[in-house]
Amino acid sequence: MVIRRKKAPYRRLAIDLEAESLLVISWTRQLHYEHGLPKERSLVGLRISLAFRVSKSTSTVESTSSV
């Protein structure tokens, strides 16, 4: 996982997440930082990505997933 600041000073933090890890990033942090997984040169296996969002207007939880 790589976390990068969107504006100067540009900072980059690499985090080695273990299998079945969970990383929670607050909405305010997402305004200032980008996060993602860098591309790999070779196939490393299956990965599941989940995103949970809370709508402030209706307070309902929305779940998206990709495999």
N, C-alpha and C positions, 0 to 999 in steps of 0.2 A: 504494500500500500504506500502510495506517495501522496503527501499533502503539500501543496504549494500555495504561497501567498499570492493573491491576484494583483496587488499593487506593490510598488517599491516601498521599502526594500524587499526585493524578492527573496524569500527564504524557501527552502525545500527540506522536508523531513521524510526520511524513508523508514517505514515501520514494517518489520517482518512479522506478519500475523501467522499464528499457528492454525492448523485445520480446525474448523468449527468455531472460529473466533467471531466475536461480535464487536464492532466498532460503532459507537454512537457519537454523532456530531450534531451539535445544536444548530438550530436554524440561523442564529446570529453569526456563528462561526462560518457557516456555509456562505454567508454574504461576503466574507473576506478571504476565504481559502477555497481552493479546488482540491478534490481528492479523486483518486483513481488507482487502477492497477496498470503498471507499465506492460507493454507488449513483450512477449517472450519469443525467442527465436525458434523454439521447438514446442511441440505440444506437451503440456504438463499435466493434463487431465481435465476432468469436468469441474465446473465451478458454478455455484448458484449465487446469484446476486438478488437481494431483497431490499426494497425501499418502503418504509412506512412513513406516511405523511399525515399530519393532522391539519384539517381545514379550520382556520380560525373563525370563519363565518358560521359554520354549522357544527363544529366540534366533533366531526365524524372522522374515523381513521380509515385511510385508503391504503391498500397494499398492492404493490406491483412486484412482479418477479420475472426473472429470465433465467434460462438454463443454457 
